[in-house]
Amino acid sequence: MRFSIGLTVILAGYVASACASDTTNPGDGGNGLAANEVAVRDNLFLPASLTVTEGTTVAWVWQGDNLHTVTLDAPNLPDSDPQSAGRHEVTFTEPGRFSYYCTIHGRAMMSGEIVVERTGGPTD
């Protein structure tokens, strides 16, 4: 009995950490991608928030089965076409916060943010 209680506590901690929201991408961020890539999975972007320096090209890489878009709230940056595989790349040349979402699933269900810092320091 004592063993099963201990195992239950360990498993509960593992499940809680696996379900936690990933907000940064310190390397592969648990998604198997490079530091400047965002996984487009079924109904979520991973990480939900990514910080890069100006001049960085960010790539969204489809890893799920469903149709998704990457639609940026910046009229001068390109949006992706609806797709279920492939990648979409955008180069961020100015510092700031750039939100994006999937038009198919809606902002409330599937959205994210790219934070672009100045080379050598954070954004104002």
C-alpha positions in Angstrom: 0.0 0.0 0.0 2.8 2.4 0.9 4.5 1.8 -2.5 1.3 2.5 -4.5 0.7 5.8 -2.6 4.2 7.0 -3.3 3.9 6.0 -7.0 0.6 7.8 -7.2 2.2 11.0 -5.8 5.1 10.8 -8.3 2.8 10.1 -11.2 0.5 13.0 -10.2 3.5 15.4 -10.2 4.6 14.2 -13.6 1.2 14.6 -15.1 0.9 18.1 -13.6 4.2 19.2 -15.0 3.4 17.7 -18.4 0.2 19.6 -18.6 1.7 23.0 -17.6 1.7 25.7 -20.2 5.1 26.2 -21.9 5.6 30.0 -22.4 9.1 30.1 -23.6 11.3 28.1 -26.0 14.7 27.7 -24.3 16.1 25.4 -27.1 13.6 22.8 -28.2 11.0 23.8 -25.6 9.9 20.2 -25.5 8.6 20.4 -29.0 11.6 18.9 -30.8 12.3 22.2 -32.7 15.0 24.9 -32.7 14.8 27.9 -30.4 13.3 30.1 -33.1 10.5 27.7 -34.1 7.0 27.3 -32.8 5.1 24.0 -33.1 1.6 24.2 -34.6 -0.2 21.3 -32.9 -3.8 20.4 -32.8 -5.4 23.4 -31.1 -2.3 25.0 -29.6 1.0 26.7 -30.4 4.0 25.5 -28.4 5.5 27.6 -27.0 2.6 30.1 -26.6 5.1 32.9 -26.2 8.5 33.1 -27.8 11.1 35.8 -27.2 13.7 36.5 -30.0 16.0 39.4 -31.0 15.3 41.7 -33.9 16.3 40.3 -37.2 15.3 36.7 -36.2 13.3 34.6 -38.6 10.6 32.7 -36.6 9.2 29.5 -38.2 5.9 27.9 -37.3 6.1 24.2 -38.0 3.0 22.1 -38.3 3.1 18.9 -36.1 -0.6 18.0 -35.9 -3.2 16.7 -38.2 -5.8 19.5 -38.3 -6.0 22.5 -40.6 -4.5 25.8 -39.0 -3.4 29.3 -39.9 -0.9 31.7 -38.4 -2.5 35.1 -38.6 -0.5 38.0 -37.2 -2.0 41.1 -35.7 0.4 43.2 -37.8 -0.7 44.2 -41.3 2.9 44.4 -42.6 3.7 40.8 -41.7 2.6 37.8 -43.8 0.0 35.4 -42.6 0.0 31.7 -43.5 -2.5 30.0 -45.8 -4.7 27.4 -44.1 -2.7 24.2 -44.0 -2.2 20.9 -42.0 1.5 20.4 -42.8 4.6 22.4 -43.6 6.0 25.6 -42.2 5.5 29.4 -42.2 8.4 31.8 -41.7 8.4 35.5 -40.7 11.4 37.7 -40.1 10.9 40.2 -37.3 13.0 43.3 -38.0 11.5 45.7 -35.3 11.2 45.2 -31.6 7.8 44.8 -30.1 5.1 42.4 -29.2 3.4 40.6 -32.0 0.3 38.5 -31.2 -1.1 35.9 -33.6 -3.8 33.3 -33.7 -5.4 30.6 -35.8 -8.4 31.9 -37.7 -9.9 28.4 -38.0 -10.0 27.8 -34.2 -10.2 31.4 -33.0 -8.1 33.7 -30.8 -9.7 32.4 -27.6 -8.7 28.8 -28.3 -5.5 29.1 -30.3 -3.2 32.1 -30.0 0.3 33.1 -29.2 2.8 35.9 -29.1 6.3 36.7 -30.4 8.2 39.2 -28.3 11.0 40.8 -30.2 13.8 42.5 -28.2 16.4 44.9 -29.5 19.7 43.3 -30.2 21.5 43.8 -26.9 18.5 44.5 -24.7 14.8 44.1 -24.0 12.0 45.9 -25.7 10.7 49.1 -24.1 
